[in-house]
Each structure stands twice: as C-alpha cells, then as structure tokens.
Amino acid sequence: MKAANKHSKIIHAATKVFAKKGFFNARISDIAKEAKVADGTIYLYFNNKFDILISVFEEEIGALIEQVKKLLAAEDDPRKMLEIFAQKHLTVMKKNKNLAEVIQIELRQSAKLIKDYRNNKFSEYVNIISSIIKLGQEQNIYRSSIRPGIAKRAFFGALDEISRIWTVGVTTEYTVEETTQQVLEIFLCGILEPEAALR
C-alpha cells in the first residue's frame, strides 16, 4: 500500500474511532485495528493521538474548504453564497456522519488541546462565512451593524446543531435542501438591510 493511501486510511479510521469512542477514550490500537495496520505503523505517520486529531481536521476540513471555495468562485451574490455554503456543509455532514460527530463533540471537548493550535483549517473554514458577510455589507445587502465575527459563529452554530439531526440517528423527513432554506430564511431576516429584503 502506498504511503499516501495508508496515511489517508489511518485518517478515515481515526475519524470513525473518535466519533464512536471520543478522543480521550480512543486508543492508538483502536485506530490501528480500524485501519487494519500494525500499531507501530501509526507512528510512522503521526507523533501521537492529538497529531491524528489535528490531521483529521486539517485534511477532512481542508478538502471541504476547497470544494466550497470552488463553488463560491462561480457566484457573486452574498445571499446565494450563504446558501451554497450551508447546503454543501449539510450535504457533507449528512454523508459523513463520523466527521460530523467529531466536529460537534471533539472540537468542543478537545478545545483546551486545540486552542494553542492557531494554523488550523477549521478556523479558515468558518472564516469563509464572515468573508461572505463582509462582502454583503460592502454591497449594502447585509446590515453594517452586524459583526461578521459574531454572525459567522451564529450561522455555523445553526448548521452544526441542525446536522445533529442525522448524526444522532433520528428518523426525519427533512431534506438537505429544505433544511438549508429554513436556516437561510431565519438567518437572512436578521441580517438583511430593509431595502435589500425588498429586492
């Protein structure tokens, strides 16, 4: 097996193990077993368990960033751009429930470990939202009184909480498309300039 493939296999296995057992309860041996490699093989690619967790965020979120940016590059309406971000995020979280679980739980439980790790993809990912808000403000579509840094957390928080619909195994008739539109309807009513709402 090529090194790149083995590295990727370990990342996917770790995502599954972290989602199932949690970062603190997961062992390197659990990840090795899931990846079908020897325990020692893990250390050829990663220094420790925390290194693996950071790599999960870096690689999985990194791939998502590239996909989102590619979709946004073809759009210049900030309202449509928020819709694109929301729909892509929810689609990926519904498809990759293990990643959704890791984002929802480990990002919070492991916050003390991650707080000193500044150059992370997760921050870059959420900052896409604030950049869209700023663009909308420049175009007089979003209210200038809205703080992009707060808005990005409110918007992502809504998406993150809603994606739990699929990760907790609750049977629901909500589609990604309907869920996206509901979030946008609620959110945009709060940040649109009155004039823009009439356009």
Buried (B, 14 or more C-beta within 10 A) or exposed (E): EEEEEBBBBBBBBBBBBBBEEBBEEBEBEBBBBBBEBEEEBBEEBBEEBBEBBBBBBBBBBBEBBEEBEEBBEEEEBBBBBBBBBBBBBBBBBBEBBBBBBBBBBBBEEBEEBBEEBEEBBBEBBBBBBBBBBBBBBEBEBBBEEBEBEEBBBBBBEBBBEBBBBBBEEEEEEBEBEEBBBBBBEEBBEEBBBEEBEEE
